Amino acid sequence: MKKSLLALAALGTFAGVAHAQSSVTLYGIIDEGFNYTSNKGGHQLYNLSSGVLQGSRFGLRGTEDLGGGLKAIFVLENGFDVNSGALGQGGLMFGRQAYVGLSSQLGTVTLGRQYDSVVDYVGPLEVGDQWGGYIAAHPGDLDNFNNAYRTNNTVKFASKNYGGLTFGGTYSFGGVAGSMSTNQIWSLGAGYANGPLVLGVGYLNARTPSNAGGLFGNNTATATPSAVGSPVYSGYVSANTYQVIGAGGAYTFGAATIGATYSNTKFMNLGANGTTAFRHGDTATFNNAEINFKYQLTPALLVGAAFDYTDGSDVEQANGTTNGGAKYYQGALGVDYFLSKRTDVYLTGVFQKASGTDSKNETAVAAINNLNSSTSDRQTTVRIGIRHKF
């Protein structure tokens, strides 16, 4: 009798496993287009480029129902260049995202390479994450609203939705023996969405960001981190701490949506993690403000406009003189037309003007995000593209 009961229990267990629901979804985006850029390294440039409105990608997303409201989940997401077939994110196989975790009625915990809370809760409110693409992001994506940098070795929590309120946080282990703070990254954020109103706040703190394994060094498949290219802040990467405080909001009335974002970005304790031309221990600060607008002319046609202002602080140089900081003024216009639910064509134009002295102690030049810097204080780029989702 006892053997029969044990056998029945075992069969019941196997039956539950066999009937547990699971799924794996293949998905992706191909974004390709033609660009014109003025004064790119001193020359006009006409070229094709991939992944401007959204990064071209190929991913697998899976879930398994474990019962009792508990699910196992995973995401493996690769970035690539349509024109060359090369891997994105410095040649990483799954450079966009790679994580596994558990989801329940209380929230979700995931482990792996992931997005920080500024990206999750404030990034979607910036025009670069909407109709503008990375060329419309803030100069150099200095506040990471446009997700220039992912976090490795990350534990992440995301809450369930409480009547429109969500919140979460991340912690990234530095992986350096004998030091908890080296390469350490952590973030917190919250969002609120109720009817026409959307709000988001986020905080990001990254120690020794320019190290291999640090935040700025995570976008490469080699042991040597890629150098930060943007003159907006490349001269400040010797900082011991990179900190971002961000907030944003949007309100929709009828077919129109108006939004705004703000960020305060600090490069703290300059010279503590590398050589610098600035006084050791000084802090470089940027304040950035954006206002954006979009209007759904028809269900298939969207138009948008945005203005962004970046103000860099004074920073004392090692010789006792003062770098007065740089200012960047940027405008963007866009049109997006949906041929179907999965395919759209778009036109985006961005103009930027710079003034003052940049992080390299040189006269500031225009530096539209992810493009080679101008040789003057002005730069314009125009893109015509097509995006297909699958």
Secondary structure, 3 states (H helix, E strand, C coil): CHHHHHHHHHHHHHHHHHHCCEEEEEEEEEEEEEEEEEEECCEEEEEEEECCCCCCEEEEEEEEEEECCEEEEEEEEEEECCCCCCECHHHCCCCCEEEEEEEECCEEEEEEEECCHHHHHCHHHCHHHCCCCHHHCCHHHCCCCCCCCCEEEEEEEEECCECCEEEEEEEECCCECCECCCCCEEEEEEEEEECCEEEEEEEEEEECCCCCCCCCCCCCCCCCCCCCCCCCCHHHCCCCEEEEEEEEEEEEECCEEEEEEEEEEEEECCCCCCCCCECCCCCEEEEEEEEEEEEEEECCEEEEEEEEEEEECCEEECCCCEECCEEEEEEEEEEEEECCCCEEEEEEEEEEEEEEECCCCCECCCCCCCCCCCCCCEEEEEEEEEEEEC
